[in-house]
């Protein structure tokens, strides 16, 4: 009899212990953190939710026509700028443009000073290792720009040795010059590099082909400059934080905007329609 009573007591004790430790329907649920809601808990770690909650998409850019530049009123326009405005509208937020130092773009993203790098950014292994990147949307290349009066003498890569170059610091153009072992002075922006050549401070510069098409030659800001050698071929993409869910959101947005004709209409307005990648 004593053994039966002891066994019964042990059984009851074990049952109570399991009930106290379990999260079953009969037990109390673990309380959520103060102020948390089911939606906010589900959205934890979502860049899209972060941007929508603060109400702004902060876009990191440089002065780079025809992608991002100011109009006569001081407002940011350009192919990338206009498409960034459309993307922000799709997210239901306002757009804010911030000029960044190009070499700090990954750090600006990581520290959340900006939410996206959208500025004719060349997709290469380094960029892909530091950011979450979109599908490529535009073709480009790095070209050598110099005075038209000297162009005939510099039509090949081999002919470029001995020239003093200006180039945007840590840009795709700078990487091309590094690979060729050519010396250069590093400038803050591509526009600064162009001004160096126009002023005669540098013999030549390396800039994006799309910028050259918009900024040099007859009828442009630099009618006496031209480009000769194209050093490479490359693709543009948009950069987000590593692991950001905005990458997929952007790719979906871009495909829909392309299908609707918005991409090509905007590209045509800025003269870059021939460089757009078909979707």
Residue pairs with C-beta under 8 A, 6 or more apart in sequence:
19 26
19 27
20 27
23 29
23 30
32 41
43 49
46 245
47 115
47 240
47 241
47 244
47 245
47 246
48 91
48 245
48 246
48 249
50 115
51 57
51 91
51 93
51 115
51 246
52 91
52 92
52 93
54 93
55 93
55 94
56 88
56 93
56 94
56 95
56 96
57 84
57 87
57 88
57 91
57 93
57 94
57 95
57 96
57 115
57 116
58 96
58 98
58 113
58 114
58 115
58 116
59 81
59 84
59 95
59 96
59 97
59 98
59 114
59 115
59 116
59 117
59 118
60 98
60 100
60 105
60 108
60 109
60 113
60 114
60 116
60 117
60 118
60 119
61 67
61 68
61 76
61 80
61 81
61 97
61 98
61 99
61 100
61 117
61 118
61 119
62 68
62 99
62 100
62 102
62 119
62 168
62 189
62 190
63 69
63 70
63 99
63 189
63 191
64 78
64 119
64 120
64 189
64 190
64 191
64 208
64 211
65 78
65 191
65 211
65 214
65 215
66 78
66 79
66 210
66 211
66 213
66 214
66 270
66 271
66 272
67 78
67 79
67 80
67 81
67 119
67 120
67 210
67 211
67 270
67 272
68 76
68 78
68 80
68 81
68 97
68 118
68 119
68 120
69 76
69 77
69 78
69 81
70 76
70 77
71 77
76 97
78 270
79 266
79 267
79 269
79 270
79 272
80 118
80 119
80 120
81 97
82 266
82 269
82 270
83 118
83 257
83 262
83 263
83 266
84 95
84 97
84 116
84 118
85 95
86 253
86 257
86 262
86 266
87 95
87 250
87 253
88 94
88 95
90 253
91 249
98 113
98 114
100 108
100 113
100 114
100 117
101 169
101 188
102 119
102 168
102 169
102 170
102 171
102 188
102 189
103 169
103 170
105 117
105 121
105 239
106 130
106 131
106 239
108 114
108 117
109 115
109 116
109 117
109 131
109 239
109 240
109 241
110 241
110 242
112 241
115 240
115 241
115 246
116 238
116 239
116 240
116 246
117 131
117 238
117 239
117 240
118 238
118 239
120 138
120 140
120 208
120 210
120 211
120 236
121 127
121 236
121 237
121 238
121 239
122 140
122 171
122 172
122 234
122 235
122 236
123 133
123 136
123 234
123 235
123 236
123 237
124 172
124 175
124 234
127 133
127 237
127 239
130 242
131 239
131 240
131 241
131 242
132 239
132 240
132 241
132 242
132 243
132 244
132 246
132 247
133 237
133 238
133 239
133 240
133 247
134 237
134 238
134 239
134 240
134 247
134 250
134 251
134 254
135 237
135 251
135 254
136 235
136 236
136 237
136 277
137 235
137 236
137 237
137 238
137 254
137 263
137 276
137 277
138 210
138 235
138 236
138 272
138 275
138 276
138 277
139 233
139 234
139 235
139 236
139 275
139 276
139 277
140 208
140 209
140 210
140 233
140 234
140 235
140 236
140 275
141 208
141 209
141 230
141 231
141 232
141 233
141 234
142 172
142 173
142 176
142 206
142 207
142 208
142 209
142 230
142 231
142 232
142 234
143 206
143 207
143 208
143 209
143 212
143 227
143 228
143 229
143 230
143 231
144 154
144 160
144 204
144 205
144 206
144 227
144 228
144 229
144 230
144 231
145 194
145 197
145 204
145 205
145 206
145 207
145 212
145 216
145 225
145 226
145 227
146 154
146 163
146 197
146 203
146 204
146 205
146 225
146 226
146 227
146 228
147 197
147 224
147 225
147 226
148 224
148 225
148 226
149 224
150 203
151 226
151 228
153 159
154 160
154 163
154 204
154 228
154 229
155 228
155 229
156 229
157 180
157 229
157 231
160 180
160 182
160 204
160 229
161 182
163 182
163 203
163 204
164 183
164 184
164 185
164 202
164 203
164 204
165 177
165 182
165 183
165 184
165 185
165 202
165 203
165 204
165 205
165 206
166 184
166 185
166 187
166 192
166 193
166 196
166 197
166 201
166 202
166 204
166 205
167 173
167 174
167 177
167 184
167 185
167 186
167 187
167 190
167 193
167 205
167 206
167 207
168 174
168 186
168 187
168 188
168 189
168 190
168 192
168 193
168 207
169 186
169 187
169 188
170 186
171 190
172 208
172 232
172 234
173 190
173 193
173 205
173 206
173 207
173 208
173 231
174 184
174 186
174 206
176 206
176 231
176 232
177 183
177 184
177 206
180 231
184 202
184 206
185 196
185 202
187 193
187 196
190 205
190 207
190 208
190 211
191 215
193 202
193 205
193 206
193 207
194 205
194 207
194 215
194 216
194 222
194 225
196 202
196 205
197 203
197 204
197 205
197 225
198 222
198 224
198 225
206 231
207 215
209 227
209 230
209 275
210 272
210 275
212 227
213 271
213 272
214 220
214 270
214 271
215 221
215 222
216 222
216 223
216 225
216 226
216 227
217 223
217 225
217 226
235 277
238 250
240 246
240 247
240 250
254 263
254 279
255 279
257 263
258 264
258 278
258 279
259 279
263 276
263 279
264 273
264 276
267 273
267 275
267 276
